[in-house]
């Protein structure tokens, strides 16, 4: 029997006791409400991510004529491919990333984090409360949007829609409650599917225009039209495989979309979830404020403690098993990453936040051949935020009512107001 309802507000507020009950009775469980079995132990989740008998097989959202742009983004994504198509595309994308983008951006990321936190601190000092003192709106959301835009070379005048596009698209990743699930109303009153498709189409159009600009003489940053410039779009256009093959136009679009959705959503939610965890554990926050050398281990611990991505799925490429649980070819299985992160067989005292925890073998960035290529950049963003908070808001406190998004797969806050303690 399933141990939780993914739509239950009490479960969404704190899913970890339910995960513990499931782990206590076995490493893998059928889950009728999710429509697939789920691994709950660290070892079983790791097997789901790493077993080459399991892979990512994209199935178009239905009906395909309604979800043309949404399906294009995912069908051409590195994350949704297996075998040689995945290997070829990952090699090309990794070659583009290896041209120093993370190191190039790191000082800029720290400056932007400092500026955003300084602005938030100034508003708090001026008496701001509620939405005007919100960490999510003031820091957690704008920072990764700006970083992804800077990485891709999106002009500042065209960056405003990126956050909304990402949020609209990832809402489609939540469990579908039935045949009408994607017809549910979004916050705007329009169906979730309609909003996601519109966002996808607008993002595709923007990315194709960016790529076309890089290919024009003078558009690649070096006047050659080769695409080679100071941003990832230019490098993706320029990079070639050993046999001379380039990344296709649709693959470039899918890669950029993956960076926006995976990189941005994860970073926003780690910053929000992690800051809330530090507010709830003031002793750990005091340790971090006192010792900046703890920031790298704190980044890993915040990713582990309240996982931003709770569920990741694989499809069996052939008959296989996970921790003795049979998975027939063509069927799906999920890894409950939040459950893996609190497994006492992998982490000592797993329900305790420890900013100095080491080792910390969390699965927050996946595992195996689909390990997140953007993980180093995400770590830079989270670390930059922690450095800024500990220097500019060392006495931060919770203020007002936090609002957690009522979502299961992508776990994070919509609002997290801050204040200052006695100074």
C-alpha positions in Angstrom: 0.0 0.0 0.0 1.2 3.5 -0.8 2.5 5.4 2.2 1.6 9.0 1.2 -0.7 11.1 -0.9 1.4 13.5 -3.0 -1.4 16.1 -2.9 -1.9 15.9 0.9 -0.9 19.3 2.4 0.3 17.6 5.6 2.6 15.4 3.5 3.9 18.3 1.4 4.7 20.3 4.6 7.0 17.5 5.8 7.3 14.3 3.7 10.2 12.8 5.6 8.3 10.9 8.3 6.4 9.1 5.5 9.6 8.3 3.7 11.0 6.8 6.9 8.0 4.6 7.4 8.5 3.3 3.8 12.2 2.7 4.2 11.5 0.7 7.4 9.4 -1.8 5.4 11.6 -2.2 2.3 13.7 -0.4 -0.3 11.2 -0.4 -3.1 7.4 0.0 -3.0 4.5 0.1 -5.4 2.8 3.4 -5.4 -0.7 3.4 -7.0 -1.2 7.2 -6.7 2.1 7.9 -8.5 1.4 5.1 -11.0 4.8 3.5 -10.6 7.0 1.8 -8.0 9.4 4.0 -6.1 12.8 3.3 -4.5 13.2 4.8 -1.0 16.6 3.7 0.3 19.8 5.4 -0.7 21.2 2.2 -2.2 18.0 1.5 -4.2 17.8 5.1 -5.5 21.4 5.1 -6.5 20.8 1.9 -8.4 17.8 3.5 -10.2 20.0 6.4 -11.3 23.1 4.3 -12.3 21.8 0.9 -13.6 22.2 0.9 -17.4 19.3 -1.4 -17.7 17.2 1.7 -16.8 17.1 4.9 -18.8 15.3 8.1 -19.7 12.8 7.4 -22.5 10.8 10.4 -23.5 7.1 10.0 -24.3 5.5 13.0 -25.9 2.9 14.9 -24.0 -0.5 14.1 -25.5 -2.1 15.1 -27.8 1.1 15.9 -29.7 -0.6 18.6 -31.8 -1.3 20.5 -28.7 2.2 20.2 -27.1 4.4 20.8 -30.2 6.9 23.2 -28.5 6.8 21.4 -25.2 7.6 18.1 -26.8 10.3 19.6 -29.0 12.2 20.9 -25.9 12.1 17.6 -24.3 12.6 15.3 -27.3 15.9 17.1 -28.0 17.1 17.3 -24.4 20.2 15.7 -23.2 18.3 14.4 -20.2 15.8 12.5 -22.3 18.2 10.5 -24.4 20.0 7.1 -24.0 22.7 5.2 -25.8 24.7 6.8 -28.6 22.4 9.8 -29.1 22.9 10.7 -25.4 26.7 10.0 -25.6 27.1 12.2 -28.7 25.1 15.1 -27.4 26.6 15.0 -23.9 30.1 15.0 -25.4 29.3 18.1 -27.4 27.6 19.9 -24.5 30.4 19.0 -22.1 33.0 20.3 -24.6 31.2 23.6 -24.7 30.9 23.8 -20.9 34.6 22.9 -20.6 35.6 26.2 -22.2 35.7 27.8 -18.7 32.1 29.1 -18.3 31.8 28.3 -14.6 35.2 29.9 -13.7 34.4 32.9 -15.9 31.1 33.5 -14.2 32.0 32.8 -10.6 33.2 36.4 -9.7 30.2 37.9 -11.5 27.8 35.5 -9.6 29.3 36.6 -6.3 28.9 40.3 -7.2 25.2 39.7 -8.2 24.5 37.7 -5.0 26.1 40.5 -2.9 24.0 43.1 -4.6 20.8 41.2 -4.3 21.3 40.4 -0.6 22.4 44.0 0.1 19.2 45.2 -1.5 17.2 42.8 0.6 19.0 43.9 3.8 18.5 47.5 3.1 14.8 47.0 2.6 14.6 45.1 5.9 16.5 47.9 7.6 14.1 50.4 6.2 11.2 48.5 7.8 10.1 46.4 4.9 8.0 43.3 5.8 6.2 40.5 3.9 6.7 40.5 0.2 9.1 43.4 0.3 11.4 41.4 2.6 11.0 38.1 0.7 14.2 36.1 0.2 12.6 34.2 -2.7 11.5 37.2 -4.8 14.5 39.3 -3.8 17.4 36.8 -4.1 16.6 33.1 -4.8 14.6 33.7 -8.0 16.4 36.5 -9.7 20.0 35.2 -9.1 19.8 31.9 -11.1 17.7 33.6 -13.8 20.4 36.2 -14.3 23.1 33.5 -14.2 21.4 31.3 -16.8 20.8 34.4 -18.9 24.4 35.5 -18.6 25.6 32.0 -19.4 23.4 31.8 -22.6 24.0 35.4 -23.6 20.4 36.5 -23.4 20.3 40.3 -23.6 19.1 42.0 -20.4 16.1 43.4 -22.2 14.9 39.9 -23.0 15.5 38.2 -19.6 12.2 39.1 -17.8 10.1 36.1 -19.0 12.7 33.4 -18.2 11.5 32.7 -14.7 7.8 32.5 -15.7 8.7 30.2 -18.6 10.6 27.8 -16.4 7.9 27.7 -13.7 5.2 27.1 -16.3 7.0 24.2 -18.0 8.1 22.4 -14.8 4.5 22.3 -13.5 4.0 19.6 -16.0 6.4 17.4 -14.1 4.1 17.1 -11.1 2.1 13.8 -10.8 -0.8 13.8 -13.3 -4.0 13.0 -11.3 -5.8 11.6 -14.3 -6.8 12.3 -17.9 -7.8 15.8 -17.1 -4.8 16.6 -15.0 -3.1 18.9 -17.5 -6.4 20.7 -18.0 -6.4 21.9 -14.4 -6.4 25.6 -13.9 -3.1 27.4 -13.3 -2.8 30.4 -11.1 -3.8 32.6 -14.0 -7.0 30.6 -14.6 -5.7 29.1 -17.8 -5.0 25.3 -18.0 -1.6 24.2 -16.9 -0.9 22.5 -20.2 -1.9 25.6 -22.2 0.4 27.8 -20.1 3.3 25.3 -20.4 2.9 25.0 -24.2 2.8 28.8 -24.6 5.9 29.2 -22.4 7.7 26.5 -24.4 6.9 28.2 -27.7 8.1 31.6 -26.6 11.3 30.1 -25.2 11.9 28.2 -28.5 11.4 31.4 -30.5 13.8 33.3 -28.3 16.5 30.6 -28.4 16.3 30.3 -32.2 16.7 34.0 -32.6 19.7 34.0 -30.2 21.3 31.2 -32.2 20.6 33.0 -35.5 22.3 36.1 -34.1 25.4 34.1 -33.1 25.7 32.7 -36.6 25.5 36.1 -38.3 28.8 37.9 -38.9 29.5 40.0 -35.9 27.0 38.1 -33.8 29.3 35.5 -32.3 31.4 37.9 -30.3 34.4 37.6 -32.7 32.9 38.9 -36.0 33.1 35.6 -37.8 29.6 34.4 -37.5 31.0 31.1 -36.3 29.1 31.3 -33.1 32.3 31.4 -31.0 31.9 34.1 -28.4 31.8 34.5 -24.6 28.5 32.7 -24.0 27.4 29.1 -24.1 25.1 29.5 -27.1 28.1 30.6 -29.1 30.2 27.7 -27.9 27.4 25.2 -28.6 27.2 26.4 -32.1 31.0 26.3 -32.6 31.8 22.9 -31.0 32.3 19.9 -33.2 32.5 16.2 -32.5 35.5 14.1 -33.5 33.8 13.3 -36.8 33.0 16.9 -37.4 29.4 16.8 -36.4 27.8 19.8 -34.8 24.9 20.1 -32.4 21.6 20.6 -34.3 19.4 23.6 -34.0 16.7 21.7 -32.1 19.4 20.1 -29.8 20.7 23.5 -29.0 17.2 24.7 -28.0 16.6 21.5 -25.9 20.0 22.0 -24.2 19.4 25.6 -23.3 15.9 24.8 -22.0 17.3 22.0 -19.8 19.7 24.5 -18.3 17.0 26.9 -17.5 14.6 24.4 -16.0 16.9 22.1 -14.2 19.6 24.6 -13.2 17.3 27.4 -12.3 14.5 25.5 -10.5 17.0 23.5 -8.4 19.0 26.6 -7.4 15.9 28.6 -6.4 14.7 25.8 -4.2 18.0 24.9 -2.6 18.4 28.6 -1.6 14.8 28.8 -0.2 14.7 25.4 1.4 18.2 25.7 2.7 17.7 29.2 4.2 14.6 28.0 6.0 16.5 25.0 7.4 19.2 27.3 8.7 16.6 29.6 10.3 15.1 26.5 12.0 18.6 25.5 13.2 20.2 28.7 14.5 23.2 26.9 16.0 24.1 25.7 12.5 23.6 29.2 11.0 25.9 30.6 13.8 28.6 28.0 12.9 28.4 29.1 9.2 28.5 32.8 10.1 31.6 32.3 12.2 33.5 30.1 9.8 33.3 30.8 6.0 35.4 27.7 5.4 32.2 25.7 6.1 30.4 27.1 3.1 31.3 24.3 0.6 30.1 21.6 3.0 27.1 23.6 3.9 26.1 23.8 0.2 26.1 20.0 0.0 24.2 19.6 3.3 21.5 22.0 2.2 21.0 20.1 -1.0 20.7 16.9 1.0 18.6 18.1 3.9 15.5 19.2 2.1 15.9 18.0 -1.5 14.8 20.4 -4.2 13.9 17.5 -6.5 12.0 14.8 -4.8 11.3 12.3 -7.6 13.2 11.2 -10.6 12.0 8.6 -13.0 13.6 5.9 -15.2 12.2 3.4 -17.7 13.4 -0.2 -18.0 15.3 -0.7 -21.2 15.2 -4.5 -20.5 13.9 -6.7 -17.7 15.9 -5.8 -14.6 15.5 -5.5 -10.9 16.2 -2.9 -8.2 17.0 -4.2 -4.8 15.2 -7.4 -5.7 12.2 -5.6 -7.1 11.5 -6.8 -10.7 11.1 -4.0 -13.3 9.8 -5.3 -16.6 11.1 -3.8 -19.9 9.2 -0.7 -20.8 7.8 0.0 -17.3 8.9 2.9 -15.1 10.4 3.2 -11.7 11.0 6.3 -9.6 13.8 7.3 -7.2 12.5 9.2 -4.2 15.6 11.4 -3.7 14.2 13.0 -0.6 13.9 9.6 1.0 17.4 8.6 -0.1 18.7 11.8 1.5 17.4 10.8 5.0 18.5 7.2 4.9 20.4 6.3 8.1 22.3 3.6 6.2 24.0 6.4 4.2 24.0 9.3 6.6 24.7 9.4 10.3 21.8 11.0 12.2 20.2 11.9 8.9 17.4 14.1 10.3 20.0 16.5 11.8 21.2 19.5 9.8 25.1 19.6 10.0 26.8 22.3 7.9 30.1 20.5 8.3 28.8 17.0 7.3 31.5 14.9 5.6 31.2 12.7 3.7 27.9 13.6 2.1 27.0 11.2 -0.7 23.7 12.9 -1.5 22.0 12.3 -4.9 20.8 15.8 -5.4 22.5 16.2 -8.8 21.6 12.7 -10.0 24.0 10.0 -10.7 25.5 7.8 -13.5 25.5 9.0 -17.1 22.8 11.6 -16.5 24.7 13.3 -13.7 24.0 17.1 -14.0 26.5 18.9 -16.1 25.4 22.2 -14.5 26.2 21.0 -11.0 29.4 23.1 -10.6 27.6 26.3 -11.6 24.7 25.5 -9.3 27.2 25.1 -6.4 28.8 28.4 -7.2 25.4 30.2 -7.1 24.4 28.6 -3.7 27.8 29.2 -2.2 27.7 32.9 -3.4 24.3 33.3 -1.7 25.5 31.8 1.6 28.6 34.1 1.6 26.4 37.1 0.9 23.9 36.2 3.6 26.5 35.5 6.3 28.3 38.8 5.6 25.3 41.1 5.0 22.5 39.4 7.0 24.2 37.4 9.7 21.4 38.1 12.1 18.6 37.1 9.8 15.4 35.8 11.3 12.2 34.4 9.9 9.5 37.1 9.7 5.9 36.7 8.6 4.4 33.6 7.1 6.5 31.5 4.7 4.5 30.0 1.9 5.7 26.6 0.5 4.6 25.8 -3.0 2.0 23.0 -2.9 4.1 20.8 -5.2 5.6 17.4 -4.7 8.3 16.8 -7.3 9.8 20.3 -7.3 10.0 21.2 -3.6 10.4 24.8 -2.7 9.1 28.0 -1.3 7.0 30.7 -3.1 7.7 33.2 -0.3 10.1 33.3 2.6 10.1 36.7 4.4 13.1 37.6 6.5 13.9 40.1 9.3 16.8 40.9 11.6 17.3 39.9 15.2 18.5 42.1 18.0 21.7 43.9 16.9 
